[in-house]
Amino acid sequence: MSTLAGKTLFISGASRGIGLAIALRAAQDGANVAIAAKTAEPHPKLPGTIYTAAEEIEAAGGKALPLICDIRDEAAVEAAVAATVERFGGIDICINNASAIMLTSTLHTPMKRYDLMHQVNTRGTFLVSKTCLPHLLEADNPHILNLSPPLNMEEKWFAPHVAYTMAKFGMSLCVLGMAGEFRDRGVAVNALWPRTAIATSAVKNLLGGDALVERSLKPEVMADAAHVILTRPSREFTGNFCIDDEVLESVGITDLSEYQVNPGVEPAPDFFVEPKAR
């Protein structure tokens, strides 16, 4: 299978960034996309709402369902999933993209932010997956894809920001466990993570500003890698911690210059993975 035509994707945090890029790539195939996110009104620092995302998805050739949904709220997630099934008849793919980040040391991490990261990243991923799974189990070639890193248990990935690392690795632990739990029932559960920084609002506003954006790849690199994963047979490809460039290389794409924000600048490495050997 090389297309997502007619497939229904439930994507958390799809109003902007990587989530929206994945949605738009699926829309090019003619997919249905449920946009489950909190942003219903324009934000002063963040582009896009669920409604502008829906417009872009429809313009790209897909069908969109904008849903106001805080994935920390069990009732809201259940309602969003039910609305998706009512509108499109089922769910084929669940993308756990929504995430919270705060790169602070132990002594500088307020417990309110600790709780937010764990509620959105780890708990939210578990809740959205759990709620989508009854419908995925009835789908043809069902996939869960978490935007989370490989489980590299090295001190250097924990020491600078242990609270954030724990929360992101919680998403990856969901991959490890659910892949094994649902392998025999045909649901693929994989993770996808970028080798380099990706030009998202988080990178611009929280991590490195415009300087880091210039050293980033566009979100489309993750969208194209996700498309490769989601079109693979679910019974043959599960339990993998994928890196975007390796996924693209597996289908013959080795030149990533088209994804560079600034083609003349070497992309900055991301967290949790080593730079690619040259």
C-alpha positions in Angstrom: 0.0 0.0 0.0 1.4 3.4 -1.0 -1.5 5.7 -0.3 -3.6 6.8 2.6 -6.6 7.5 0.3 -9.8 7.0 2.2 -8.0 6.4 5.5 -9.1 8.2 8.7 -6.4 9.7 10.9 -6.9 11.0 14.4 -4.0 13.4 15.1 -3.5 15.1 18.5 -2.0 18.6 18.3 -2.6 18.8 14.6 -3.3 22.6 14.4 0.3 23.4 13.6 3.8 22.1 13.2 4.6 18.4 12.6 1.1 17.3 13.3 -0.3 19.6 10.7 2.4 18.6 8.2 1.5 14.9 8.7 -2.2 15.8 8.2 -1.5 17.7 5.0 0.6 14.9 3.5 -2.2 12.4 4.2 -4.7 14.9 2.7 -2.8 14.9 -0.5 -3.7 11.2 -0.8 -7.4 12.0 -0.1 -7.4 11.0 3.6 -9.8 12.0 6.3 -8.2 13.9 9.3 -9.6 14.5 12.7 -7.7 17.5 14.2 -7.7 17.1 18.0 -6.2 20.2 19.6 -6.9 22.9 22.0 -6.3 26.0 19.8 -9.7 27.3 18.7 -8.8 30.9 18.9 -5.7 32.6 17.4 -2.7 32.6 19.8 -0.4 35.7 19.9 2.8 33.6 19.5 1.6 30.4 17.8 0.3 30.1 14.3 -2.9 28.3 13.3 -6.1 27.0 14.9 -8.0 23.8 14.4 -10.2 25.7 11.9 -7.3 27.1 9.8 -5.8 23.6 9.9 -9.0 22.2 8.6 -9.1 24.7 5.8 -5.6 23.7 4.7 -6.4 20.0 4.9 -9.5 20.5 2.7 -7.5 22.6 0.2 -4.8 19.8 0.0 -7.5 17.3 -1.0 -8.5 15.7 2.2 -11.6 15.9 4.5 -11.2 17.5 7.9 -12.9 17.4 11.2 -11.7 20.2 13.7 -12.2 19.1 17.3 -11.5 21.1 20.4 -9.8 18.6 22.6 -7.5 18.7 25.6 -5.9 15.2 25.7 -5.6 15.5 29.5 -9.4 15.3 29.7 -10.7 11.7 29.4 -14.2 12.8 28.5 -13.0 15.2 25.9 -10.9 12.5 24.2 -13.8 10.0 24.3 -16.1 12.6 22.7 -13.5 13.5 20.0 -13.0 9.9 19.1 -16.7 9.3 19.0 -17.2 12.3 16.8 -14.5 11.1 14.4 -16.1 7.7 14.1 -19.5 9.2 13.6 -18.2 11.5 10.8 -15.9 9.1 9.0 -17.1 5.6 10.0 -14.0 4.5 11.9 -10.3 5.3 12.7 -7.4 3.7 10.8 -4.5 5.6 12.2 -3.8 7.3 15.5 -1.0 9.9 15.6 0.2 11.0 19.1 1.8 14.3 18.3 0.7 16.6 21.1 3.5 17.3 23.5 4.6 19.7 26.2 8.2 20.7 26.8 10.3 22.5 29.4 14.0 22.0 29.3 14.9 22.7 32.9 17.0 21.1 35.5 15.5 19.4 38.5 15.8 22.4 40.8 14.3 24.7 38.2 11.3 22.6 37.2 8.1 23.7 38.8 5.9 20.8 39.7 3.1 22.4 37.7 5.2 22.1 34.6 6.3 18.6 35.6 2.7 17.6 35.8 1.8 19.2 32.5 4.5 17.3 30.6 3.6 14.0 32.1 -0.2 14.6 31.7 0.2 15.6 28.0 3.1 13.4 26.9 2.8 10.1 28.7 -0.7 10.1 30.0 -2.2 11.8 27.0 -0.5 9.4 24.6 -1.7 6.4 26.6 -5.3 7.8 26.8 -5.6 8.7 23.1 -4.2 5.3 22.1 -6.5 3.5 24.5 -9.5 5.3 23.2 -8.7 4.8 19.5 -7.8 1.2 19.9 -11.3 -0.4 19.8 -11.7 1.2 16.4 -8.2 0.5 15.2 -8.8 -3.2 15.9 -11.6 -3.2 13.4 -9.5 -1.3 10.7 -7.6 -2.6 7.7 -3.8 -1.9 8.2 -4.2 0.0 11.5 -1.3 2.1 12.9 -0.4 4.0 16.0 2.5 6.4 15.5 4.0 8.3 18.5 6.2 11.3 17.9 8.8 10.2 20.5 12.4 9.3 20.7 14.3 5.9 20.8 14.8 4.6 24.3 18.4 5.5 24.7 19.1 5.0 28.4 22.2 7.2 28.6 22.8 9.6 31.4 23.5 12.5 29.0 19.9 12.5 27.7 18.5 12.7 31.2 20.8 14.9 33.3 20.0 18.3 31.7 16.2 18.0 31.8 15.2 14.8 33.6 11.5 15.8 33.9 11.1 16.3 30.1 13.1 13.2 29.2 10.9 11.1 31.5 7.8 12.4 29.9 8.9 11.9 26.3 10.3 8.4 27.1 6.9 7.6 28.6 5.5 8.0 25.1 8.2 5.6 23.8 7.4 3.1 26.5 3.9 3.1 25.2 5.3 2.0 21.8 7.4 -0.7 23.4 4.5 -2.1 25.4 1.6 -1.7 23.0 3.5 -3.0 20.0 3.9 -6.3 21.9 0.4 -6.3 23.3 -1.3 -5.7 19.9 1.2 -7.4 17.5 -0.9 -10.5 17.1 -4.0 -8.5 16.6 -2.5 -6.6 13.7 -2.1 -3.1 15.1 1.3 -1.5 14.4 2.7 0.7 17.0 5.8 2.7 16.1 7.7 5.8 17.1 9.2 8.5 14.9 11.8 11.1 15.9 13.9 13.6 13.9 17.6 13.4 13.6 17.9 17.2 13.5 15.9 20.2 14.8 12.6 20.8 13.1 11.3 24.3 12.4 8.3 24.4 14.7 6.9 27.0 17.1 8.5 25.2 20.0 11.9 25.5 18.4 11.3 29.2 17.7 9.7 30.3 20.9 11.1 28.0 23.5 14.5 26.6 22.4 16.6 28.7 20.1 14.6 31.4 18.3 15.2 32.3 14.7 18.8 31.3 14.9 17.9 27.7 15.6 15.1 27.8 13.0 17.7 28.6 10.4 19.5 25.4 11.4 16.4 23.3 11.2 14.6 21.1 8.7 11.0 21.8 7.7 8.2 19.7 9.3 7.6 18.1 5.9 10.6 15.8 6.4 8.7 14.2 9.3 5.5 14.2 7.4 7.1 12.3 4.5 8.8 9.8 6.9 5.5 9.3 8.7 3.8 8.6 5.3 6.3 5.8 4.6 5.6 4.2 8.0 1.8 4.5 7.8 1.6 2.9 4.4 3.6 -0.2 5.5 1.8 -3.4 6.4 0.9 -3.2 10.0 1.5 -6.9 10.7 5.1 -6.6 9.3 6.3 -3.3 10.7 5.7 -2.7 14.4 7.7 -1.9 17.5 10.2 0.3 15.7 11.9 3.5 16.9 12.3 5.2 13.6 14.5 8.2 12.8 13.3 10.4 9.9 16.4 10.3 7.7 16.7 6.5 8.1 13.0 6.0 7.1 13.5 8.2 4.0 16.7 6.5 3.1 14.9 3.1 3.2 12.8 4.3 0.2 15.7 5.9 -1.7 15.6 9.5 -0.4 19.1 10.4 0.7 19.3 14.1 -0.2 17.4 16.1 2.4 18.5 19.6 1.2 14.9 20.3 0.0 13.8 20.2 3.6 16.4 22.6 4.9 15.1 26.0 6.1 18.4 27.5 5.0 20.2 25.1 2.5 23.5 26.8 3.3 23.5 26.0 7.0 24.2 22.6 8.6 21.1 21.4 10.5 21.4 21.3 14.3 21.1 17.9 16.0 18.0 17.0 18.0 17.8 15.5 21.5 18.1 11.8 22.2 19.9 10.8 18.9 23.4 11.0 17.7 24.3 13.1 14.6 24.5 10.9 11.5 28.0 9.7 10.8 29.6 11.2 7.6 
